[in-house]
Amino acid sequence: MDVPLQVSFPDIEKPQNADELISKHVSKLEEVCDHITSCRITVEMPNKHKESGHLFRIRLDIHVPPGHEIVATNHP
């Protein structure tokens, strides 16, 4: 990757093993697509209610040449 991985956790406390887990998955992604120029990951908790089981919403913004952007999200 040309730009360092950017990970943000808006409005939530970052879990202890988050960096290790995210780096592991990004490494797998780079094996599949070796020409990724940048990757931004946002981890949010849309519902902070105890009944919801702390489901996270994750958004990936990946840039690949020649200027394309790939966006992937999950909605728990």
C-alpha angles and dihedrals in degrees: 000000000000094000123044117257112271117209124178133184105192115198095353136088113253112249116241099246096035097108093050094046095046093047090051092053094044089052089055090049091052090053089059096042114024096180100068108138099189141359129196121187125192120191116193137171104218096185115038093187118126091227092062095067094237097282114189128216113215126195125190122196109189125180122203130174135302089038100288123148124207117197123191127177137174123212113202 
